Amino acid sequence: MLNRTTLHMRTTASSCLHQHPLLGKIAHQVPRTVCGCSSLPLVLLRLNLVMASEPPVSREWTVGLDAWIIQDGNYGDFAVGDHAEFALEFYTHEGLWPVKDRTKHQVIQVAEDLYQITATVVHVGDRGCVLDFGLLAFWGTAPPDGVEVGQALAGRGTLGVDPFTYFEQLANDPQYPAMVYTWNIRTIGRETAPFVVHGNAWVRDESLRRRVDVRATDAWTDDNGHGDYVLRCELLPVPPKRTSASAR
């Protein structure tokens, strides 16, 4: 026979499991008897294992920004101290590859806006997929063959300000989650390396790579309109949204 204390503990565990945005997935995979009264230790064990595998989300992020995104009229210039709202785009030359660990997220900052991530796929669509590595970001390319929602992917790429893809298009599709975060822009770095000819293209001189701190972006003037910036941001404790007050 269950006493009131035991019944309350089991009811609370089941409720928490179903309501938590990540752990709710477990509840649908566990038989009702587990989430009910017969196997509380198993539920709590799974709960503890998943919670232990998810490190706290960092509040400090470095996000890339190209001048053309502002020049196209998607945002105004950004300044230090702004509370900006934008989604994240993940871009990679190297691609992402499946890994076996489906629960543990990992983020390592390699250099400025370049990150090594292990992420869970939370949505796959015709216009790309959404990755969850503690924050959500869209990856505007088709994932490797056979990758489905719930699959873990790993790889290296850059985080950038959503140019328009999310707030103009994906936000209107209810299959995509809310992804617009609120940021405090702490510092802004502008690239100073000159352009040199490499084959048929103009590229930055890698040997002279250096960033200087500036108070604000000046997309039409900096580097003759070819400004390359990083926004060093603090993630503010505001739930992600579908709309951006910073976007135009």
C-alpha positions as CSV (number, residue, x, y, z in Angstrom):
1,M,0.0,0.0,0.0
2,L,1.3,3.5,-0.9
3,N,1.4,6.2,1.8
4,R,0.7,9.8,0.8
5,T,4.4,10.7,0.8
6,T,5.4,8.0,-1.6
7,L,2.4,8.6,-3.9
8,H,3.3,12.4,-4.0
9,M,6.9,11.6,-4.9
10,R,5.9,9.3,-7.7
11,T,3.2,11.6,-9.1
12,T,5.7,14.5,-9.0
13,A,8.4,12.5,-10.8
14,S,6.0,11.5,-13.5
15,S,4.8,15.1,-13.9
16,C,8.3,16.5,-14.1
17,L,9.3,13.9,-16.6
18,H,6.5,14.7,-19.0
19,Q,6.7,18.5,-18.7
20,H,10.5,18.9,-19.1
21,P,11.2,19.9,-22.7
22,L,14.0,17.4,-23.1
23,L,12.9,14.7,-20.7
24,G,9.4,14.6,-22.0
25,K,10.8,12.5,-24.9
26,I,11.8,9.8,-22.3
27,A,8.3,9.7,-20.9
28,H,6.8,8.7,-24.2
29,Q,9.3,5.8,-24.5
30,V,8.7,4.5,-21.0
31,P,5.7,2.2,-20.2
32,R,2.9,3.8,-18.2
33,T,3.7,1.5,-15.2
34,V,7.2,3.1,-15.1
35,C,5.8,6.6,-15.0
36,G,3.1,5.5,-12.6
37,C,3.7,3.6,-9.3
38,S,5.6,0.4,-9.9
39,S,9.1,1.5,-11.1
40,L,9.8,5.0,-9.7
41,P,13.6,4.2,-9.1
42,L,14.0,3.5,-12.9
43,V,12.3,6.8,-13.8
44,L,14.5,8.8,-11.3
45,L,17.6,7.0,-12.6
46,R,16.9,7.9,-16.2
47,L,16.0,11.4,-15.1
48,N,19.3,11.8,-13.3
49,L,21.3,10.4,-16.1
50,V,19.9,12.7,-18.7
51,M,20.1,15.8,-16.5
52,A,23.7,14.9,-15.7
53,S,24.6,14.6,-19.4
54,E,23.3,18.1,-20.2
55,P,25.8,20.8,-19.1
56,P,24.5,24.3,-18.3
57,V,24.2,26.5,-21.4
58,S,27.0,29.1,-21.6
59,R,25.9,32.7,-21.4
60,E,28.9,34.0,-23.5
61,W,28.8,33.5,-27.3
62,T,30.7,34.9,-30.2
63,V,28.6,35.4,-33.3
64,G,29.7,36.3,-36.8
65,L,28.2,39.1,-38.9
66,D,28.9,40.1,-42.5
67,A,28.2,43.7,-43.6
68,W,25.9,42.6,-46.4
69,I,23.3,41.3,-43.9
70,I,22.9,44.9,-42.7
71,Q,23.2,46.4,-46.2
72,D,20.3,44.2,-47.4
73,G,18.1,46.0,-44.9
74,N,17.6,43.0,-42.6
75,Y,18.9,44.8,-39.5
76,G,20.3,48.2,-38.6
77,D,23.9,48.6,-37.4
78,F,24.7,47.0,-34.1
79,A,26.3,48.8,-31.2
80,V,28.0,47.8,-27.9
81,G,25.4,47.7,-25.2
82,D,22.5,46.9,-27.5
83,H,19.9,44.3,-26.5
84,A,19.6,42.6,-29.8
85,E,17.2,39.8,-31.0
86,F,18.3,37.3,-33.6
87,A,18.3,33.6,-34.3
88,L,21.5,31.7,-35.0
89,E,22.7,30.1,-38.3
90,F,25.3,27.3,-38.2
91,Y,27.5,27.1,-41.2
92,T,30.1,24.5,-42.0
93,H,32.4,23.8,-44.9
94,E,33.3,20.4,-43.5
95,G,29.8,19.0,-42.9
96,L,28.5,17.2,-39.8
97,W,28.7,13.5,-39.1
98,P,26.5,11.1,-37.0
99,V,27.6,10.1,-33.6
100,K,26.3,7.4,-31.3
101,D,25.7,9.6,-28.2
102,R,22.1,10.9,-28.5
103,T,21.9,12.8,-25.3
104,K,25.1,14.7,-24.5
105,H,25.6,18.1,-26.1
106,Q,29.1,19.6,-26.4
107,V,30.3,23.0,-27.5
108,I,33.9,23.9,-27.7
109,Q,34.9,27.4,-28.9
110,V,37.8,26.9,-31.3
111,A,38.3,30.5,-32.3
112,E,36.0,33.5,-32.1
113,D,32.8,32.4,-33.9
114,L,34.2,29.0,-34.8
115,Y,32.8,26.1,-32.6
116,Q,33.1,22.4,-32.4
117,I,29.7,21.0,-31.5
118,T,27.8,17.8,-30.8
119,A,24.2,18.5,-31.3
120,T,20.8,16.8,-31.5
121,V,18.7,17.2,-34.6
122,V,15.3,18.5,-33.5
123,H,13.8,19.2,-36.9
124,V,14.5,18.2,-40.5
125,G,12.9,20.0,-43.4
126,D,13.2,20.9,-47.0
127,R,15.2,24.1,-46.1
128,G,17.6,22.4,-43.8
129,C,17.5,21.2,-40.2
130,V,17.6,22.6,-36.7
131,L,20.4,21.7,-34.3
132,D,20.2,21.7,-30.5
133,F,23.6,22.0,-28.8
134,G,22.2,23.8,-25.7
135,L,21.0,26.6,-28.0
136,L,19.1,26.1,-31.2
137,A,20.5,27.0,-34.6
138,F,19.4,26.3,-38.2
139,W,21.8,24.6,-40.6
140,G,20.6,25.5,-44.1
141,T,21.6,22.3,-45.8
142,A,20.3,18.8,-46.0
143,P,21.7,16.5,-43.2
144,P,23.6,13.3,-44.2
145,D,21.4,10.5,-45.6
146,G,19.4,8.7,-43.0
147,V,19.7,11.3,-40.3
148,E,16.4,11.8,-38.4
149,V,15.1,13.8,-35.6
150,G,16.8,12.7,-32.4
151,Q,20.0,11.8,-34.1
152,A,23.2,13.3,-32.8
153,L,25.6,15.1,-35.2
154,A,29.1,16.4,-34.6
155,G,31.4,18.8,-36.5
156,R,32.9,22.2,-36.7
157,G,31.4,25.4,-38.0
158,T,30.7,29.0,-37.4
159,L,27.8,30.7,-35.6
160,G,26.3,33.7,-37.4
161,V,23.5,36.1,-37.1
162,D,20.4,34.8,-39.0
163,P,20.5,36.9,-42.2
164,F,16.8,36.6,-42.9
165,T,16.1,32.8,-43.3
166,Y,14.5,32.3,-39.9
167,F,12.7,35.5,-39.2
168,E,11.3,35.9,-42.7
169,Q,10.7,32.2,-43.6
170,L,11.1,29.5,-41.1
171,A,9.4,31.3,-38.2
172,N,6.2,31.1,-40.2
173,D,6.3,27.3,-40.3
174,P,4.9,25.8,-37.1
175,Q,7.2,22.8,-37.5
176,Y,10.2,24.9,-36.7
177,P,10.7,25.9,-33.0
178,A,11.0,29.4,-31.6
179,M,14.7,30.4,-32.2
180,V,15.1,34.1,-31.7
181,Y,17.3,34.8,-28.7
182,T,17.8,38.0,-26.8
183,W,21.4,39.1,-26.5
184,N,23.4,41.8,-24.8
185,I,26.2,42.9,-27.1
186,R,29.3,43.3,-24.9
187,T,32.0,44.0,-27.5
188,I,32.3,44.1,-31.3
189,G,35.4,43.1,-33.2
190,R,36.1,44.2,-36.8
191,E,38.5,42.3,-39.1
192,T,41.4,44.4,-40.4
193,A,43.2,42.0,-42.7
194,P,43.3,43.3,-46.3
195,F,42.0,41.5,-49.3
196,V,44.4,39.8,-51.7
197,V,43.9,37.9,-54.9
198,H,43.7,34.2,-54.6
199,G,43.0,32.5,-57.9
200,N,39.9,34.2,-59.3
201,A,38.7,35.5,-55.9
202,W,39.5,38.2,-53.4
203,V,40.2,36.7,-50.0
204,R,41.5,38.0,-46.6
205,D,45.2,37.8,-46.2
206,E,45.4,35.0,-43.6
207,S,48.9,36.1,-42.4
208,L,47.5,39.5,-41.3
209,R,44.3,38.4,-39.6
210,R,43.5,40.7,-36.7
211,R,40.4,42.2,-35.1
212,V,40.1,45.6,-33.5
213,D,37.3,46.5,-31.1
214,V,34.8,49.1,-32.3
215,R,31.9,50.7,-30.6
216,A,29.5,49.9,-33.5
217,T,29.3,48.3,-36.9
218,D,29.3,50.7,-39.9
219,A,28.3,48.4,-42.6
220,W,28.4,50.9,-45.5
221,T,31.8,52.4,-44.6
222,D,33.9,49.8,-42.8
223,D,36.3,48.1,-45.3
224,N,34.6,49.8,-48.2
225,G,31.4,48.0,-47.4
226,H,32.9,44.6,-46.9
227,G,33.0,44.7,-43.1
228,D,33.5,41.4,-41.3
229,Y,32.5,41.5,-37.6
230,V,32.1,39.3,-34.6
231,L,29.5,40.2,-31.9
232,R,30.6,39.0,-28.4
233,C,27.3,38.5,-26.7
234,E,25.8,37.6,-23.4
235,L,22.7,35.4,-23.8
236,L,19.9,37.0,-21.7
237,P,17.4,34.9,-19.7
238,V,14.5,35.5,-22.2
239,P,12.6,32.6,-23.7
240,P,13.3,32.2,-27.5
241,K,10.7,33.8,-29.7
242,R,9.5,33.7,-33.3
243,T,9.8,37.4,-34.0
244,S,12.7,39.8,-33.7
245,A,12.5,43.4,-32.6
246,S,15.9,43.9,-34.2
247,A,14.9,42.7,-37.7
248,R,13.4,45.0,-40.2
